[in-house]
Amino acid sequence: MKIDVLTLFPSMFDDFVKTSIIGRAVSNNKVVINVHNIRDFSTDSHKRVDDYGFGGGQGMVLMPEPIFAAVEHFKRNDSLVIMMTPQGVPYKQNKAYELAKHKHLIIICGHYEGFDERIRTIVDIEISIGDYILTGGEIPSMVIIDSVVRLLDGVIEPESHLNESFNDYLLDYPVYTKPQDFRGMKVPEVLLSGHHENIRKWRQNEALNRTSKRRPDLLEKR
């Protein structure tokens, strides 16, 4: 997979693309992540990419010219163009699986007051990571990249995906490590029993109970 990120603040991604699972995926050639400065595609002598909105209002609006130029420069026949915006569809795990099937993602990170409406004509999908406002689309784009890259073949062990939260619309079951007794809080005996079927049943029940208490809406989708 190849991912091209269009942003006004490329330095925000410097450590992100080098760290943990994402960094290993890049090093092992499982994904290519390129981060591009939208200002590089501005024809303005001062590299300006935003201006005041027509009709007045607060904040600056990202201009269409540099973003059109950037998308058209990197777009291929198999590209999917994503806009990060609070107005997008809510991001869920099933969308991560869907995006992971694509060969090339172009992610546009907004900033300031928002995008000139005409930019939406070159976008395939608009995505929101939640009902709250952030300074820009950089952190949301990292959420997309992280959730997608870990699903690519060879990035992590396939078994690691099986019992993760939101797979089968369940939250994950409780997990424990050493010590067995920490300040009187003990690891459940079943996990120490070595009886794999009992452990499986315990984990399934705990996942159901946790989901029922914390996210009952997920159970309605099963």
N, C-alpha and C positions, 0 to 999 in steps of 0.2 A: 504494500500500500504506500501511496505517496500522499502527504498532507501539505498543502500550502496555506499558510496563515497570513492574512492581510491585516495589518495593525498600524497604529500610530506610535506604538511603544514596543518595538522588537526586543529591547533589553529585558522586558519582563519574562521572556521565555528562555533566557540564557541558561539558568540552572535547571529549569523544568525539563528541557530536552536532554539533559545529561545525567539525570538523577533516577535512581531506583529502577523500577520495571521499564519505564519509558526510555531511560538511558541505555539499558541493556538491549532493548528492542532495536534502538537506533544502531548501537555498536554491532549487533548481530545481523544487521541488514534485513530485519523484519519489517521495518517501516522507514521511510525517508520523510523527515519533517523539515520544511523550509519556512522561515519566518521572514516576511517582506514588509518593508516600510511603505505605507501608502503614499507618503510624501515623494517617494522616488518616481511616482507616476504622475505627479503634478506638473503642468506646463507653466505654472505661475513662476515668475522669477524669484519669488520668496518662498516657493514650495508650499503655498497655502492650500489647504484642503477643505476648509470650512468657511462659512459666511453666515450672516444674519438671515433668518427666515423671512420670506415674504409674508406680509400681513402682521408683522411684529411678533412679540412673544419673547420668552426668556431663552437664553442659551444660543449656541452656535449649531448650525446644521451641516453635516458632512455633504460635500458637493458631489455630484454624480460623475464628473469627468475623470478624476483620478481612480475612482473605484471601478468604473467601466473599463478603463485602460488596463488596470491590474488584472481584473478577471479575464478579460479578453486575451491578455498576454499569456496567462498560465492555463487557460481552459483547454481541455482535450475532449475528444468525443465521449470518453467514459467518465468525465468529471461530474461531481455533484457539488453544487454551490450552496453553501449554508450561510445564513445570516443569523448572528446572535442578537436577539432582541427580546425585551419583555413581552412583546406582542406575539411571539412565536408559540408553536405548539409545546405543551409541557413535555420535558424530556424524561423518558422512562427507560428501564433496562431493555425492553423489547426494541426500542429505537436504536440503542447501542448495537444490538445484534444486527439490525437492519443496515446500519451505517458500515459495520465491519465487513459487509459483503462487497462494498464498493472498492474500486481500485484507486480512485483519486478523489480526495476531498479538498475543496477550497473553502476556507472558513473566513468570513468577513467579520471583524471585530468593530463594533460601533463605539462611539465616544461622544461626549458632549450631549447636545439635546436629542440627537438622533440622525437618521439617514434622510436625505432627500428621497421623497416617495418614489421617484423614477428608478432608483437603484433596485427596487424590488422586482423590476421586470427582468433582471438577469439572475435572479435567485431561484433555486429549486425548492428550498425549504427554509422556513424561519423557525428557530428553536429558542425556547426559554428554559432556563434551569430552575425557575421558581418564581413565586409571586413576591418579589422584592426587587429593589433597585440597587444596582452596583454602579461604580464609576464608569465602567466600560465593559466591552465584551471579551477582554483578554482572559480573565479568570473563568468565565463560562466556557470559553473555547478550550481551556485546559481541561475542564471537566469532561467535555466531549472527547478530546484526544485521549485522556487517561482511560476513560471507560471503554473506548473503542479499541485502542491498541492492545490492551490486555486480553482481548478476545481473539486476536489474530493467531493463526497457527504458529506454534513454536515459541510463543512469547511466555506463557506459563503452562504448567501441566494441565491437560484437559480435565483431569479429575478435580482440579481446584474450582472449576466453575459449577460443579454439580450441586453443591449444597450452599451456595452463596445466597445472601439476601436477595429477594425479588425473583429468583428463579422459582418457577411453579407458584408464584404469588405468595411466597412465604418469607418471613424474616429469618435470619440465620439462628441456629440453636446456640445455647451458651457453650463457651469453650473455656478450658482450664489448663494451666501448666504448673510447674513446681513453684512453691512447695505444696504438698498435699493438704496441709493444715496451715492457714495463714490467719493469725489472730482469731482463732476459733472458727473461721470459715473454711469448711472442709470440701474437698472435691467429692462429688456424688459417687457413692460406692460402685454404681453400675459402670462408670468409666474406668474403674480399676479392676473390673472383673475379668476382662479379656474375652467376654462373651459377645461376639460381634453382632449377633442378631438382637440381643437385648439392648446393646448400645445404639443400634440403628433405630429401634423402636423408641427408645428414650429420646433420642435427638429429634425424631419426627414429632413426637408428642410435645416436646419443649418448643419446637418451631411453631407448631399450631397454637399453643398456649400464648406464646409471645406475640404472635401476629394478631390473635384474637383480642388481646389486651391493648396493643399499641397501634395496630393498623387493621382494624376490622374491615375496612373498605377493600383490602386486598383479597380477603377470603370470598368476597362477593364475586370476584372475577374468576375464581377457580372453576 
